Amino acid sequence: LSFDPAGSARGSLERRLLPRLAARGFRGFTEYVSYLRFAEANDAEWDELIHRVTVHETYFFRERMQLASFTEELLPRLQQRHQMTKKLTLWSAGCSTGEEVYALAILLLQSRLFDGWSLHVYGTDVSRQCIQAARRGIYGPQSFRGCSPEDYGAHIQRDGDVYEVSPELRKMCHFSVCNLASREAPLFFGSADVAFCRNVLIYL
């Protein structure tokens, strides 16, 4: 038996996009590609395409070892480095539906190293639908698999199977659509002191 990566990728792409062809009445992929080629950049079908071909796997406090190093080693150094300005900016690239962004904000607050500081955690993603979900800040149990209430404390308000981020987290966290491959899409927040980009790099 042999494995054909190109064939596997093509099959996955077809499975994800076939429902769009049926929904829009396209007779095949040639017709679909032709439509996109001449569509405006803000055409809603581009959003559908991008959302369907990108991976949105994420959950709160994913990659515990990475977060432990961030909390125990990096945060004390950042606290010393920015003692004069008392400002700190984090960025989650490829934030999907926002769980990583809110988790980072929780870690900042739990550290108690930055009380009274100006703290901002920014999340960007190429999927407009994911960014809309991140801004809502409402999640189901799947986003908290492997977590306990001690992980998020009072920063997440739970009502049955509905988890909602607190107003304090909402003030700290900001989301925007951004295609990192586009030169015409500068980061809306300027620069960051720390960038989390594992969710992007693992797919390159």
Salt bridges, closest charged atoms under 4 A:
GLU14 OE2 - ARG10 NE 3.24
GLU31 OE1 - ARG27 NE 2.91
GLU45 OE1 - ARG20 NH2 2.74
GLU45 OE1 - ARG24 NH1 2.89
ASP47 OD2 - ARG128 NE 3.14
GLU48 OE1 - ARG52 NE 3.42
GLU57 OE2 - ARG145 NH2 2.25
GLU63 OE2 - ARG198 NH2 3.07
ASP115 OD2 - ARG112 NH2 2.81
ASP151 OD2 - ARG64 NH2 2.99
GLU164 OE2 - ARG170 NH2 3.32
GLU168 OE1 - HIS155 ND1 3.90
ASP193 OD1 - HIS82 NE2 3.29
